[in-house]
Amino acid sequence: MTEPTHPRPRTPEELGFESVVYEKTPPRATITLNRPEVLNAFDFRMLREVARACEDASWDDDVRVVVLTGAGRAFCVGADLKSWSADYLGNPKEYWKWFGAFKDAHDRLREIGKPTVARINGIAVGGGNELQMACDLAVMHSSGTSVSNTARCRPEARRNGCRSSSAIGARARSSCSATRFRPARQPTGA
């Protein structure tokens, strides 16, 4: 695929992604991390594809919200350390190229200009937790698990029931102090 000459959206098929499934059903675009065999651990290709899908969604005026989710039993477990160690460990020049792709994917997700929702369908740890934190809102499926010991709510938010800023994204974080979080209800008959 050649570089675009103007900020015009393309069809998901034209983009030819391999590591993510990108679907547009206006008003929603869905980016599904699609490496379930490694719990959606991201590699360089997946990071580049997430960034490109976010760019395309930001250009599409018919898309009003972007949903990020994972295929299989995990949302995302962060970097694929097996391939990462083989390709980048002890090779700082190559590591910084990978880190540039990591940063670009997160920046594009955060700065998409439209509401973003992380649909956490399974474990979200490490860089996967960072991906969901880059979204405006995180919705956890009953099988979802998110682990973060670095993010904390402001004191006034904790008084109102917020336990971790990982529960919401950067742009929504300011409303945390006015929100009381409650556990999701289990479906009846479950």
C-alpha positions in Angstrom: 0.0 0.0 0.0 1.3 3.5 -0.9 1.2 6.4 1.5 -2.1 8.4 1.2 -1.9 11.8 -0.5 -4.9 13.2 1.5 -6.5 12.3 4.8 -9.2 10.0 3.2 -10.4 6.8 4.8 -10.0 3.5 3.1 -11.9 0.3 3.3 -10.5 -2.2 5.8 -9.8 -4.6 2.9 -7.6 -2.0 1.2 -5.5 -1.7 4.3 -4.6 -5.5 4.3 -4.0 -5.9 8.0 -2.7 -9.3 9.2 -2.4 -8.9 13.0 -5.6 -6.9 13.6 -9.1 -7.2 12.3 -10.4 -3.8 11.4 -14.1 -3.4 10.8 -16.2 -0.4 10.1 -19.9 -0.5 10.7 -20.8 3.2 11.0 -21.1 4.8 13.4 -18.6 2.3 14.9 -15.1 1.1 13.9 -13.8 -1.9 15.7 -10.1 -2.8 16.0 -9.6 -6.4 17.2 -6.2 -7.5 18.2 -5.9 -10.8 16.4 -3.1 -12.9 17.8 -5.0 -15.2 20.2 -2.4 -17.9 20.1 -0.1 -15.5 22.1 -2.9 -13.9 24.0 -2.8 -10.9 21.6 0.8 -10.0 22.6 1.8 -7.2 20.2 4.7 -7.3 17.9 6.0 -4.6 15.6 3.4 -5.4 12.9 0.5 -5.3 15.3 1.6 -1.9 16.7 1.9 -0.5 13.2 -1.5 -1.8 12.2 -3.2 -0.4 15.3 -1.7 3.0 14.6 -2.8 2.8 10.9 -6.3 1.7 11.9 -6.6 4.5 14.3 -5.5 7.0 11.7 -8.0 5.7 9.2 -10.9 5.8 11.8 -9.9 9.4 12.6 -10.2 10.3 8.9 -13.6 8.6 8.5 -16.4 11.1 9.2 -19.0 8.2 9.3 -17.1 6.7 12.3 -18.2 8.3 15.6 -16.7 5.8 18.1 -13.8 3.4 18.0 -13.9 0.1 20.0 -10.6 -1.8 20.7 -10.9 -5.4 21.8 -9.0 -8.7 21.6 -9.7 -12.0 19.9 -9.9 -15.1 22.0 -9.5 -15.3 25.7 -7.3 -12.2 26.2 -7.5 -8.5 25.6 -3.8 -8.1 25.3 -0.8 -9.2 27.5 1.5 -6.5 26.2 4.7 -7.1 24.2 5.5 -10.4 22.6 8.5 -11.0 24.8 9.6 -14.1 22.9 10.0 -12.3 19.6 11.0 -9.1 21.3 14.0 -10.8 23.1 15.1 -12.5 19.9 14.9 -9.3 17.8 15.7 -6.5 20.2 17.5 -7.7 23.3 21.1 -6.4 23.2 20.3 -4.4 20.1 19.4 -0.9 21.3 19.2 0.6 17.8 16.5 -1.8 16.8 14.7 -1.5 20.2 14.2 2.2 19.7 12.6 1.5 16.4 10.2 -0.9 18.1 9.5 1.6 20.9 8.7 4.3 18.3 6.0 2.0 17.0 4.7 1.3 20.5 4.5 5.0 21.3 2.9 5.8 17.9 0.1 3.2 18.4 -0.7 4.6 21.9 -0.5 8.2 20.7 -2.8 7.6 17.8 -5.3 5.8 20.0 -5.2 8.6 22.6 -5.4 11.4 20.0 -7.9 9.9 17.6 -10.4 12.8 18.1 -13.3 10.5 18.7 -14.5 8.5 21.7 -12.6 5.3 22.2 -13.8 2.3 24.2 -11.7 -0.6 25.3 -13.8 -3.8 25.4 -11.8 -5.9 27.8 -12.7 -9.5 27.0 -9.9 -11.2 29.0 -6.6 -10.5 30.7 -5.1 -7.0 30.1 -1.6 -6.6 31.6 1.6 -4.7 30.8 1.4 -2.9 27.5 -2.1 -4.3 27.1 -3.2 -2.5 30.2 -1.6 0.7 28.8 -3.6 0.2 25.6 -6.9 0.1 27.5 -5.8 3.1 29.6 -5.3 5.1 26.4 -9.0 4.7 25.6 -11.6 7.1 27.0 -13.7 4.3 28.5 -13.0 0.7 29.4 -15.8 -1.8 29.5 -14.9 -5.1 31.1 -16.6 -8.3 30.0 -17.3 -10.7 32.9 -14.1 -12.7 31.8 -11.9 -9.6 31.8 -9.0 -9.0 34.2 -6.9 -5.8 34.3 -3.8 -5.5 36.5 -2.1 -2.2 37.3 -0.1 -1.2 40.3 1.1 2.1 38.8 -2.1 4.0 38.2 -3.9 5.7 41.1 -6.9 8.0 41.4 -6.7 11.4 42.9 -7.6 11.6 46.6 -11.0 13.2 45.9 -11.8 10.5 43.4 -10.9 7.7 45.9 -13.4 9.1 48.4 -16.1 8.6 45.8 -15.3 5.0 45.1 -12.7 5.1 42.3 -10.0 2.5 43.0 -7.7 2.9 40.0 -7.5 5.3 37.1 -7.1 2.3 34.9 -10.9 2.0 35.1 -11.2 5.0 32.8 -9.2 6.7 30.0 -7.3 9.9 30.0 -10.0 12.2 28.7 -12.6 10.7 31.0 -10.3 10.7 34.0 -11.5 14.2 35.1 -15.0 12.9 35.6 -13.8 10.2 38.0 -14.3 12.4 41.0 -18.0 12.6 40.2 -18.5 8.9 39.6 -19.1 6.1 42.0 -17.9 2.8 40.5 -19.9 -0.3 41.2 -19.3 -3.9 40.2 -21.0 -5.1 37.1 -24.1 -7.2 37.6 -24.0 -10.8 36.8 -26.6 -12.0 34.2 -29.6 -13.6 35.7 -29.5 -17.4 35.4 -25.7 -17.5 35.2 
